[in-house]
Amino acid sequence: MADDGMLLNFELPEDAFATKKTFKGGNWKDRLTARKSAEYGREKQRERATFGKTISQYGDVKSDEEELILPEGRPSKRPRIAETGDSRPSIRPTKQKSAHRGDELPKTNTGEVISSLFTSNPMSTSEPKPVAVEDEAPVEPSNAPLNDELATFTNLGLSSTLASHLLNKMGLKAPTAIQRKAVQQLCAANTDAFIQAETGSGKTLAYLLPIVQRITQLSQQMKDAGQKFTRESGLFAIVLAPTRELSKQISTVLEGLLSCCHWIVGGIVIGGEKKQSEKARLRKGVNILVATPGRLADHFNNTEVLDVSKVRWLVLDEGDRLVELGFEQDIQKIVSVLNLRGRKAQESPIPGLPERRTTVLCSATIKADVEQLRSIALKDPVSIAVDAREAAEAGADPSIEQAFSAPAQLKQGYAVVPAKQRLVTLVAALKQAFKRKGSVMKCIVFISCADSVDYHFEVLTRLGSSKAGAGQDNDDDRSGVQRVPVAKLSKSDKIPQGHTISDTRTQGLATSFSNSDDPVQLFRLHGSLQQATRTSTLKAFTKCTEPAVLICTDVASRGLDLPNVDLVIEYDAPFSKDDHLHRVGRTARAGKDGRAMIFLMPGSEEGYVEVLKEGKPRNLTRHDADELLKKGFAPATGVVTDSSWEQLATNWQLDVERWAAEHPRHLEQARRAYQSHIRAYATHVAAERSIFDMKQMHLGHLAKAFGLRDKPGSIRVPGQRPGKDAGAKNKAVRRNEAVRKVSGAKRPRGDGDMDVPDATDEHEARRKMHAKMKAMSGASEFNLG
Ligand SMILES: Nc1ncnc2c1ncn2[C@@H]1O[C@H](COP(=O)(O)OP(=O)(O)OP(=O)(O)O)[C@@H](O)[C@H]1O
């Protein structure tokens, strides 16, 4: 029988489980426990019936007697009750099933659960209307170049060569606000500084321009003194950044600048290539070096030719990220080596070489927690801050935690999407975004972990299930783009622990929301990919002339300047609000427009709206899943009825579920993604754990968003250990076992089998995840030097 033709949503009559059962057999303890359990079960059922909850997760009810054995009544994971004006709880009516709607979905003959997308979804707890009226008046961009006539690079004190190079070769007419402040300050004084400004406000040039200007002056002074400035004259500046990608980007901007003063040589050491070739480059001599901290500290130990005695500028880009990733030790080491060896330079001074070193800390989000870094690396720093709305109010004191905001022109929104509908709503949002040609050119979708990125890449580039009349794998190239084929695995193949399905295919046609006539390219990126793959993927995404979507982890959230990104979707919420600002800051850069939308589940996650508001967004629009699904799945022609878009959305979801179920490789990948997602979910910062609360998570519904029909209890969630509450759970299991013993009934399905991490497990999972992330940050996720 087809797996999607049976009814599943039963409305229970209030007295459905009222029949009293006499227990026989076993000893008195078993009988007593069985009776208590049955009473407990009846009570729970009464509660459910009262609240109108369907029992879709429990499968089909056979008889009162059999159904005396109910799953242990775990409280519903999220509130299903909304407060009404008359102070009585109002219940969202369960959608009625109807023959035409495809949402009355049964169990398969293997006992898997196929629940409907449109029933049993928790209700939103917040106002179903925009929290802020969208400001129709055009908003002045807050990170754009200045448009006042006097704001020119020449007026800032840059040489005419450099200023005309910026204008004519780099197409930059005027400085941004942070560039004006930083260039004026750092060209005139040798004091340490904090540079704080919104994402996309041009901070890279804000610190590079004064360094290049000062070194150009130095070269002139040497020339005047009859000395020749060469690459061997000395290393004068070091820029440290937390990731290889960011280091490369900074190095590219530097190369662009230095092409107008070719006698100054830049270099980069970031690991990922043989240390010998890096050493050879250092031996030849560089004047400005971009590096990751780990790799530079390594060269300090092992590369004798590296003379740092003349270093007079040290920049710590994304300073707060360097702290988060635990780089204090490397930085401390670098700073003390610079201090020690810097004294040597005074013996052989270069004309014009400043006596003291200037250290600059730079980020869009610098807070009190960089105090540590400040004490290691900075002395009496001045603050160079531009945050149009907040910095002034806060007095721009970096020791005060400031509420930094996203660019003013960025249109922000949030989508309230029930767990079950997450995947299909993501597809609807992407379909909608790329529907009108040219409205969105590039989009970035942030996902919490690498396994989930890999899985979603496969889902969104798949050719459909065999029932949909297509092949199982999307290894053939319908899109005409160059792709490395995935190694064919047999049905019995298992993915080795810790390996992703394919480390090579990172680009494909997004078959889920485009076609070869109107293609959208899909890319994936995360820290577990080989460095060469990461680099080429970013390059391909950047250069892609067709509309494109990058699905990635936070590896792409900091500092990366990817052109033409119009839309950022935070499919999984960020791990902290700073991460949110950096993620959404990949769009609306340098005065351009941009949109961002975050997915939140109804219930406690809606509390995140208050966190979003702290960033004082000019626009914060609410979207609901139904609205997005309707827009995304509305048939191209004909009248749009409930049934048409719901049917299409349901069909899409069912196809993913079949596709996942049909092939062991896909199933394995889906389960792995689901597990990793849960582990990542447990690692939100302490302040936000009541919002992203594992205990409120409906694991069964979440599994559906991964195309899984498994009962959550049968998907092992890593990081779980029997703890105190698990003991209580075991007691419940024992109680049910006792019931079964006397009644001979089968093991129930449903919520009772759901494996929700208890407090102890959650703590353990979080601890492990943090440890893992820290370890990863030094190696795979960020591939630091
Ligand atoms: N004066 C300018 N005029 C026009 N565009 C500029 C100017 N300065 C920088 N840009 C452009 O702005 C974009 C953002 O610059 P940059 O990456 O330095 O921003 P950022 O402030 O470091 O952002 P983030 O905080 O995300 O790292 C780049 O594409 C850059 O070329």
The ligand as a MOL file (V3000), in Angstrom:
LIG
                    3D

  0  0  0     0  0            999 V3000
M  V30 BEGIN CTAB
M  V30 COUNTS 31 33 0 0 0
M  V30 BEGIN ATOM
M  V30 1 N 35.4830 54.0280 1.2020 0
M  V30 2 C 34.7970 53.0390 0.6670 0
M  V30 3 N 33.9260 53.2660 -0.3260 0
M  V30 4 C 33.2270 52.2640 -0.8720 0
M  V30 5 N 33.3510 50.9860 -0.5040 0
M  V30 6 C 34.2210 50.7110 0.4710 0
M  V30 7 C 34.9860 51.7090 1.1140 0
M  V30 8 N 35.7720 51.1250 2.0370 0
M  V30 9 C 35.5150 49.8100 1.9980 0
M  V30 10 N 34.5910 49.5540 1.0510 0
M  V30 11 C 34.0170 48.2420 0.7270 0
M  V30 12 O 33.1800 47.8740 1.7930 0
M  V30 13 C 33.1450 46.4710 1.9270 0
M  V30 14 C 33.3220 46.1130 3.3960 0
M  V30 15 O 34.6170 46.4070 3.8450 0
M  V30 16 P 35.2950 45.6160 5.0400 0
M  V30 17 O 35.3050 44.1610 4.7190 0
M  V30 18 O 36.5710 46.2390 5.3430 0
M  V30 19 O 34.2300 45.8900 6.1880 0
M  V30 20 P 34.3290 45.5630 7.7350 0
M  V30 21 O 33.8990 46.7740 8.4550 0
M  V30 22 O 35.6750 45.0180 8.0550 0
M  V30 23 O 33.2090 44.4560 7.8850 0
M  V30 24 P 33.1380 43.2400 8.9430 0
M  V30 25 O 32.8750 43.8500 10.2850 0
M  V30 26 O 32.0080 42.4340 8.4350 0
M  V30 27 O 34.4410 42.5540 8.8860 0
M  V30 28 C 34.2440 45.9460 1.0370 0
M  V30 29 O 33.6520 45.4000 -0.1200 0
M  V30 30 C 35.0550 47.1560 0.6720 0
M  V30 31 O 35.6110 47.0710 -0.6220 0
M  V30 END ATOM
M  V30 BEGIN BOND
M  V30 1 1 1 2
M  V30 2 1 2 3
M  V30 3 2 2 7
M  V30 4 2 3 4
M  V30 5 1 4 5
M  V30 6 2 5 6
M  V30 7 1 6 7
M  V30 8 1 6 10
M  V30 9 1 7 8
M  V30 10 2 8 9
M  V30 11 1 9 10
M  V30 12 1 10 11
M  V30 13 1 11 12
M  V30 14 1 11 30
M  V30 15 1 12 13
M  V30 16 1 13 14
M  V30 17 1 13 28
M  V30 18 1 14 15
M  V30 19 1 15 16
M  V30 20 2 16 17
M  V30 21 1 16 18
M  V30 22 1 16 19
M  V30 23 1 19 20
M  V30 24 2 20 21
M  V30 25 1 20 22
M  V30 26 1 20 23
M  V30 27 1 23 24
M  V30 28 2 24 25
M  V30 29 1 24 26
M  V30 30 1 24 27
M  V30 31 1 28 29
M  V30 32 1 28 30
M  V30 33 1 30 31
M  V30 END BOND
M  V30 END CTAB
M  END
